[in-house]
Amino acid sequence: MQVDWITVSAQIVNFLILVWLLKRFLYQPVIRAMDSREQRINQRLDDARASQEEADRQAAHYREEREELERQRTGLLDQARDEAAREKKQMLQAARAEVRETRAQWHRQTAQERAELLENLRGRAAEAVWTTARKTLSDLANATLEAQIVEVFVARLDALDAGERKALARGSDKIRIASAFELDSGLRARLTRAVHDCIAEGVEVTYAVSEELLCGIRLDSEEQQLSWNLADYLDGLATRIEAAFSPRESQQAGD
Amino acid sequence: MTISPDSLVLWRWGPLPLNATIVFTWLVMAVLALASWLITRRLSTGTDMSRWQNLLEVVVTGIREQIEQVSHQDPSRYLPFVGTLFLFIAMANLLNIIPGYMAPTGSLSTTTALAICVFFAVPLYGILYEGPVAYLRHYVQPTWLMLPFNIVGEISRTIALAVRLYGNIMSGTVIVAILLSLTPYFFPVVMQLLGLLTGMIQAYIFAVLAMVYIASATSARRRDARPAKSGDSASTS
């Protein structure tokens, strides 16, 4: 166990050289490499963090956009619903108005058809009465309806009081007798005699056929008029038929 | 039987002998420096690296962590000195497996040289980081009476450092040599393995003790300082 001081000195120098060598070739490069790697890792971590933040920001942005769209959609739906309700109301009003109009038109048409029906009915009734009476009179009295009408008319002339006869005779030297049918000579002579007897002797009597008279005779002087006409009865019949329609009309108006 | 490699003089130039200690020290230095140079020639700063670079990084990181644990200071300024102490002693002992190799650490001259380096490194670091007055004040703490004891303590621990390493390594060599003559073949191999383990432990102990001495000299000023994290210190070095 001895110490060789020359060797000690040499070893000190050797050790110091080794310190320098290892510092130069080992510690510095390795530490530099590790630091560099750590910096790169930190850089990547920072990048990742930045990316994450960016992604979060974008996610929040899209979330806001989606909520905005949702709000807009809800608004649009409400608006559409309101518009649909308004449209429905308008269409219902239009439909009601149209129904009212159609009903009024139908009422008008019904009224017109009823009037036409009544008119038609009146004509047919008169014709039926005429035909029936003519046939009945012809069968029962063995005389023509015309003759019976003339007889009825003559009877009415006879039934006139003095005042009425004067009124008929006043201011007229000519009497016109209109009938719905052509009178034969016998009937005309009967009527002429009746006029001469009841109104004025020697007054001129003329005859004419009038389509207006449904079935009857009319006597026209200057101022007065005397007639017997089946239309008068038919007017009464028509009035009654109209009266029969009236309750239904009032009931429909109530609907 | 040659106990110390100092006595094996290979060549002499005047009064200067070239003994086995110096030659094998050069061998260890060459191995360390060449390996470092070869590996750190192409260092990767990416995540994929060679396994040799990985080994070096593990070694350097391990040494830094040990220094930090002992000193609670930034390990960068102590790494070259303490790291080299550990690597040199470890490599010198590890090469014992080569037949004919004689560990330079088995020479009291080498261990004395290393201890003297520590002996001077302690006040050097202390003065460097605390200032001469603050450092020298340690010797008179807590009273002037402690001055001789402190000085004796400095010297004795240096001697202890040198003798501990020398004794351990030399004893391993001597035991193997004795056992070879008594029970050859198997038993010396076991002792050789034990010697390798002892060598690594001694390298660790020597480096850690050196660091403890240095840290005790520099810790007064930094007693209140927070222990630095290895990651922070690495990024600031």
Interface residues (C-beta under 8 A of the other chain):
Chain A: M1 Q2 V3 D4 W5 I6 T7 V8 S9 A10 Q11 I12 N14 F15 L16 I17 L18 V19 L21 L22 K23 F25 L26 Y27 P29 V30 I31 R32 A33 M34 D35 S36 R37 E38 Q39 R40 I41
Chain B: S4 D6 P15 L16 P17 N19 T21 I22 T25 W26 M29 L32 A33 S36 W37 T40 L43 S44 T45 G46 T47 Q53 L56 E57 V60 T61 S76 L79 P80 F81 G83 T84 L87 F88 P104 S107 L108 S109 T110 T112 A113 L114 I116 C117 G231 A234 S235 S237
